[in-house]
Amino acid sequence: MTLAARDLEALSLWRRHLHAMPEVSGEEHGTAAEVVRFLAQTSPDEIVTGLGGTGVAAVFNGEKPGPTVMFRAELDGLPIAELSHDLPYRSRIDGKGHMCGHDGHMATLAGLAFALAERRPATGRVILLFQPAEETGAGAADVLADEAFKRLAPDYTFSLHNMPGIPFGLSWIKPGAANCASCGLKIRLTGKTAHASMPETGVSPAKAIASLIPALTDLRRGTIQGGDLVLATVTHVALGEPAFGIAPGEAELWVTLRTVNDDQMAALQERAEALGRGAAAEGGLAVTFSYHEAFRHCMNDAKAVDIIRRALDGEGLPHVEGETLRASEDFGRFADVSTSAMFFLGAGENHPALHNPTYDFPDQLIPIGARIFKRIADDLLG
């Protein structure tokens, strides 16, 4: 598949338009409307909106019955202020930016839509899913729970993620765990405030918080390569009120827990909570726990991986067996309903990292990703 020069220019301009108007997880109403508007020119047989909140699915039917093959991109940006001040299409939304490349992933799916507009699959159907709220881990679960999604019922689901640090155009693909499981744990400690001149009359959580930070960090063990990585990263701490006259009575600690697979996560949660209860008991404090932004590990099906490898070989594109990424990704939930796999497409060894405030998706990846997706669709559907 080769996209026409005018299509490549249109996709690049559209990607830059999306880059300038980022919306964070759960707020992607304008982005979803823009996807519907842009895809209208490709005349899909059906467009489904409101999936899991703001999700959009474009359906392209084949001439005969066959499998349903779904390709997924993400709608959401991040609450990160963009620092690329000389970029003419830099974010126009204060404090928000497409610092993960989801704008480029959407443009890649649109490139596939251009190809499908020229030639529908011989059998089955292709679904292009633009999913909300990937960054919080809520989007895929919400889409799967939506009654409107149940009739889409993909047999196969594929996705890519651009990856700085990998040579440009090189794909990483492997069966098994592609991304780690992770979740956010909030530990809240409650004692009793006091006048700062008489701290002994209160119950301060200061010592408990001070002991928890290194104790949680020391939970780290294992390696990605060994498949047993356990990681606890303290990301936020709040103690008392911003006042000089009050000895603190409350504190909150946020920690991100990360494991290679879901089975290891329950044990890590148990250890983290035990540390919290121990610190609270020693300080005479009450303690509560709450979990947020839970990501299951992303597991690549071996059959789906073989399909991606054949497509890469068919397009003459380089690929190697990659490694499990520490970063989390909610794409793994689609394994519950379909044969699925994600691969990582190199954005360049010296390209700014994901979530970096100067990150920008390379437009040259759009036709490469679209070619790979189209070859997968052709191999499965004819």
C-alpha positions in Angstrom: 0.0 0.0 0.0 1.3 3.4 -0.9 -0.6 6.5 0.2 -0.9 9.3 -2.4 1.2 12.4 -1.7 -1.9 14.5 -1.2 -3.2 12.0 1.4 0.1 12.1 3.3 0.0 15.9 3.3 -3.6 15.8 4.6 -2.7 13.3 7.3 0.3 15.3 8.5 -1.7 18.5 8.6 -4.5 16.8 10.5 -2.1 15.3 13.0 -0.6 18.7 13.6 -4.2 20.1 14.1 -4.8 17.4 16.7 -1.5 18.2 18.3 -2.6 21.8 18.9 -5.9 20.9 20.5 -5.1 18.2 23.1 -7.8 17.0 25.5 -7.0 14.9 28.6 -8.6 11.6 29.5 -12.4 11.6 29.7 -12.7 15.1 28.1 -12.0 14.2 24.5 -15.3 15.5 23.1 -13.7 17.9 20.6 -11.2 15.4 19.5 -13.9 12.8 19.0 -15.9 15.2 16.9 -12.8 16.0 14.8 -12.2 12.3 14.2 -15.8 11.9 13.0 -15.5 14.9 10.7 -12.2 13.9 9.2 -13.2 10.2 8.6 -16.4 11.2 6.8 -14.3 11.8 3.6 -13.4 8.0 3.7 -17.1 7.0 3.6 -17.1 4.2 6.3 -20.1 2.0 6.3 -20.9 3.0 9.9 -19.5 5.3 12.5 -20.3 4.5 16.1 -19.8 7.4 18.7 -19.9 7.7 22.4 -18.1 4.4 23.1 -17.0 4.2 26.7 -17.7 8.0 26.9 -16.1 9.7 23.9 -14.8 6.7 21.8 -15.4 6.5 18.0 -15.4 3.4 15.8 -15.4 3.5 12.0 -16.6 0.3 10.3 -15.5 -0.8 6.8 -17.4 -3.9 5.6 -16.1 -6.5 3.2 -18.1 -8.0 0.4 -18.4 -11.4 2.0 -18.7 -12.7 5.6 -15.5 -13.2 7.5 -13.6 -12.2 10.7 -13.7 -8.8 12.3 -10.3 -7.1 12.6 -10.0 -4.1 14.8 -7.2 -1.5 15.0 -7.0 0.8 17.9 -5.7 4.3 18.6 -6.1 6.6 21.5 -7.8 10.0 21.7 -6.3 11.5 24.9 -3.5 13.9 25.6 -1.7 14.5 28.9 -1.8 17.2 31.6 1.8 18.3 30.6 2.6 21.8 29.4 4.4 21.7 26.1 7.8 23.4 26.0 8.4 23.4 22.2 7.8 27.1 21.9 9.1 27.3 18.4 6.7 24.7 17.1 4.1 26.4 14.9 1.4 23.8 15.8 2.3 23.6 19.5 -0.5 23.0 22.0 -2.9 25.9 22.3 -4.3 24.5 25.6 -2.4 25.6 28.7 -1.0 22.7 30.7 -2.0 20.1 28.2 -0.2 18.4 25.4 0.0 15.4 23.1 3.3 14.3 24.7 2.7 10.5 24.1 2.0 10.6 20.3 -1.7 9.7 20.4 -2.2 12.4 17.7 0.1 10.4 15.5 -1.6 7.1 16.3 -5.0 8.7 15.3 -3.5 9.9 12.0 -2.1 6.5 11.4 -5.6 4.9 11.7 -6.9 7.7 9.4 -4.2 6.6 6.9 -5.6 3.1 7.0 -9.1 4.6 6.5 -7.9 6.3 3.3 -6.6 2.9 2.0 -9.9 1.2 2.9 -11.9 3.9 1.1 -10.0 2.9 -2.0 -10.4 -0.8 -1.5 -12.7 -2.5 1.0 -11.6 -5.9 2.4 -12.7 -9.0 0.4 -14.3 -10.6 3.5 -15.2 -9.7 7.0 -14.9 -6.1 8.2 -12.3 -3.7 9.6 -13.0 -1.5 12.6 -11.0 1.5 13.5 -11.4 2.3 17.2 -10.4 5.7 18.6 -10.4 4.9 22.3 -10.7 7.4 25.1 -8.8 7.7 28.4 -5.9 5.4 27.8 -3.6 7.5 30.0 -5.7 6.8 33.2 -6.3 3.1 32.4 -10.1 3.6 32.4 -10.8 3.9 28.6 -10.5 0.3 27.4 -12.5 -1.0 30.3 -15.3 1.6 29.6 -15.3 0.7 25.9 -15.6 -3.0 26.6 -18.4 -2.4 29.1 -20.4 -0.4 26.6 -23.4 -2.3 25.1 -22.7 -0.6 21.7 -19.3 -2.3 21.6 -20.7 -5.8 22.0 -22.1 -5.9 18.5 -18.7 -4.9 17.1 -17.2 -8.1 18.6 -13.7 -8.1 17.1 -12.0 -11.4 16.4 -8.6 -9.8 16.3 -7.3 -6.5 17.7 -4.1 -4.8 16.9 -2.3 -1.6 18.0 1.0 0.1 17.8 2.8 2.6 20.0 5.6 4.9 18.7 8.7 4.4 20.8 11.6 6.9 21.1 14.9 5.2 21.8 14.4 2.6 19.1 15.9 3.2 15.6 13.4 4.9 13.4 11.1 2.5 11.6 12.3 -0.6 13.5 9.5 -2.5 15.2 9.7 -4.3 18.5 7.3 -7.3 18.8 7.2 -10.2 21.2 4.7 -12.7 22.5 3.8 -12.6 26.2 4.0 -9.6 28.4 4.4 -6.4 26.4 3.7 -3.9 29.1 3.8 -4.1 32.9 0.8 -3.9 35.2 0.6 -0.9 37.4 -1.7 1.0 39.8 -1.7 4.0 42.0 -2.1 3.6 45.8 -3.0 6.4 48.1 -2.1 5.9 51.8 -3.9 8.3 54.1 -2.7 8.7 57.7 -4.9 10.5 60.3 -3.8 11.6 63.7 -4.7 14.8 65.6 -3.6 18.4 65.0 -2.1 20.5 67.7 -0.7 24.0 68.2 2.8 24.2 66.8 4.0 25.4 70.2 2.7 22.2 71.9 3.1 19.4 69.3 3.1 16.7 72.1 -0.6 17.3 72.5 -1.4 16.1 69.0 -0.7 13.0 67.0 1.5 13.8 64.0 2.0 11.5 61.0 5.3 13.1 60.1 7.5 10.2 61.3 5.2 7.6 59.7 5.4 9.4 56.4 9.2 9.8 56.7 9.6 6.1 57.3 7.2 5.0 54.6 9.0 6.7 51.7 12.2 4.6 51.9 10.3 1.5 53.1 8.1 1.5 50.0 11.0 2.4 47.7 12.9 -0.6 49.1 10.2 -3.0 47.9 12.0 -2.9 44.5 13.4 -6.2 43.4 13.9 -8.4 40.2 14.3 -7.4 36.6 12.3 -7.0 33.4 14.5 -9.5 31.7 13.8 -12.1 34.5 10.1 -11.4 34.4 10.0 -10.7 38.1 10.4 -6.9 38.3 8.6 -5.3 41.4 8.7 -1.5 41.6 7.2 1.0 44.0 7.7 4.7 43.1 6.6 7.4 45.5 5.1 10.2 43.4 3.5 12.6 45.8 3.4 13.4 49.6 1.3 15.9 51.5 1.7 16.6 55.2 -0.5 18.9 57.3 -1.6 22.4 56.3 0.6 25.1 54.8 0.7 27.0 58.1 3.4 27.6 60.7 1.1 27.5 63.7 -0.4 24.0 63.2 1.4 20.7 64.0 0.1 18.3 61.3 -2.7 15.7 62.0 -3.1 14.3 58.5 -0.8 13.1 55.7 -1.2 11.4 52.3 1.3 9.5 50.3 0.9 8.4 46.6 2.9 5.5 45.3 2.8 3.8 41.9 3.1 0.0 42.1 4.4 -1.8 39.1 4.9 -5.5 38.3 5.5 -7.5 35.1 2.2 -9.3 35.4 -1.2 -9.2 37.2 -0.5 -12.2 39.5 2.5 -10.3 41.0 0.5 -7.2 41.6 -1.7 -8.6 44.4 1.3 -9.6 46.4 2.9 -6.2 46.0 -0.3 -4.4 47.1 -0.4 -6.6 50.2 3.2 -5.7 51.1 2.6 -2.0 50.6 -0.5 -2.0 52.7 1.3 -4.0 55.5 4.0 -1.2 55.5 1.3 1.4 55.8 -0.5 -0.4 58.6 2.8 -0.9 60.5 3.8 2.8 60.3 0.3 3.8 61.4 0.3 1.5 64.3 3.7 2.7 65.5 2.6 6.3 65.3 -0.9 5.8 66.8 -2.5 6.8 63.6 -5.6 5.7 61.6 -4.8 4.6 58.0 -6.9 4.1 54.9 -6.0 2.8 51.4 -7.4 3.6 48.0 -6.5 2.4 44.5 -6.5 4.5 41.3 -5.6 4.2 37.6 -5.2 0.5 37.6 -3.6 -1.0 34.5 -3.5 -4.8 33.9 -0.5 -6.1 32.2 -0.6 -6.2 28.4 -0.3 -9.7 27.1 0.5 -10.3 23.4 -1.1 -13.5 21.9 1.4 -15.6 20.0 -0.9 -16.0 17.0 -1.4 -12.3 16.8 2.3 -11.7 17.1 2.9 -14.0 14.1 0.4 -12.1 12.1 2.2 -8.8 12.8 5.6 -10.4 11.9 4.3 -11.7 8.6 2.9 -8.2 7.8 6.3 -6.6 8.6 8.1 -9.2 6.4 5.5 -8.7 3.6 6.2 -4.9 3.7 10.0 -5.4 3.9 10.1 -3.6 7.2 12.7 -4.5 9.9 11.7 -6.0 13.2 13.3 -7.6 16.3 12.0 -9.3 19.4 11.7 -6.5 21.9 11.4 -6.6 25.7 8.6 -6.0 28.1 8.2 -2.2 28.7 7.9 -0.9 32.3 5.3 1.6 31.1 1.7 0.5 31.4 -0.9 0.3 28.6 -4.6 -0.5 28.9 -4.7 -2.2 25.4 -4.2 -5.5 27.2 -7.9 -5.6 28.2 -8.9 -6.3 24.5 -7.3 -9.7 25.0 -10.4 -10.6 27.0 -12.6 -10.5 23.8 -10.2 -11.0 20.9 -6.8 -12.4 19.7 -4.7 -9.3 20.2 -1.2 -7.9 20.2 0.6 -4.5 20.3 3.9 -3.7 18.7 6.3 -0.7 19.2 7.4 1.4 16.2 10.7 3.2 16.6 10.6 7.0 16.6 14.4 7.4 16.6 17.2 6.7 19.0 17.6 10.3 19.9 14.0 11.4 19.7 12.6 13.1 22.9 11.1 10.5 25.2 7.4 9.9 25.7 5.8 12.3 28.3 8.7 14.7 27.7 7.5 18.3 27.4 9.3 18.7 24.1 8.0 15.4 22.5 6.4 15.6 19.0 5.3 12.6 17.0 7.3 12.1 13.7 4.9 12.5 10.8 7.1 10.1 8.8 5.8 7.3 10.9 2.2 7.7 9.7 2.6 6.0 6.3 4.7 3.2 7.9 2.2 2.4 10.5 -0.7 2.6 8.0 1.1 0.2 5.7 1.6 -2.4 8.5 -2.0 -2.2 9.5 -3.3 -2.5 5.9 -1.0 -5.5 5.3 -2.5 -7.2 8.5 -6.0 -6.5 7.2 -5.2 -7.8 3.7 -3.5 -11.0 5.1 -6.5 -11.8 7.3 -9.4 -10.6 5.1 -8.1 -10.6 1.6 
